[in-house]
Amino acid sequence: MANVRAEGWKEVKIGAIFEAYVTGQSGQVRGRSQSYVMHLGGPEGFGFKLAIEAQARRWSQAAQSAVVGDGAAWISA
């Protein structure tokens, strides 16, 4: 939550994209990187920003991918 001047408390949505470089049979992680997206507003704007960042990080080209959410109703919509 963020206290917005003259508006009160608002929910801030934050997303993170993590990328791990795995090598060899052992599956040992050799490198990692991450980026974050923040949005003060509704889920549509947040989803758009997160999709743009995922596209920039070449999400669709990943050998494996996973999504984790907190279970809020708007996430699965």
N, C-alpha and C positions, 0 to 999 in steps of 0.2 A: 504494500500500500504506500502511496505517496500523498503527502499533504500539499494539495495545489492551492496556492494563494487565492483567497476569495471564493474558492469552490469547494474546499473541504477535502476529505480523503477519497482517493480514487484507486482503483485496482490497476496495477502495472503488470503487464504480461511480459514474461521473459522466456526466450527460447535459446537453446544452445545446440550447436552442431559440432560434434566431435569427430575427428578423423584419426584413425590409427593405421599405421603401416606395419603389417605383419609379414614376417619372412620365415622361410624354412618349414620343415615338418613339425617342429615344436610349436609353431604359432606364436613365437615370441614377438612382442611389440617392439619395434625398432625406432619408432618415432610417432609423435602425436601432435595434433594441432586442434584448435577450437576457435569458434567465433560465436558471438552472441547477438541476439536481436531483442530489442525492447520496444514495447508499444503501450501507450497510454490511450486506451479506447477499446472499441469492440473487437470481437474475435475475427471479423472479416479482415480488418486492416492488419491485425497481427499475423493471420494466416498468409496474407499476401507478402508481407515482409519476410516471413520465415521461408516461404517458397522461393522467393528471389535469392535469398542467401544460400539455400540448398542447391539451387541451380548454378549459382556462381561457384560453389564448391564441388560441382559435378556429381551430385548425389546419384543421379540416374546411371552413372558409370561405375558405381561401387560394386565390388564382388559380393558383398553382404551389407545389409542395412537393417536398422531397427529403429522403432519409434517408441518413446516412453512418455507417458502423460500422467497427470495426477488424478484422472478419473472424472474431471468436471464434465457435466452434460454437454457443454458446447464443443468439447474437443472431439467427440465421436460423431458429431452432427455432420 
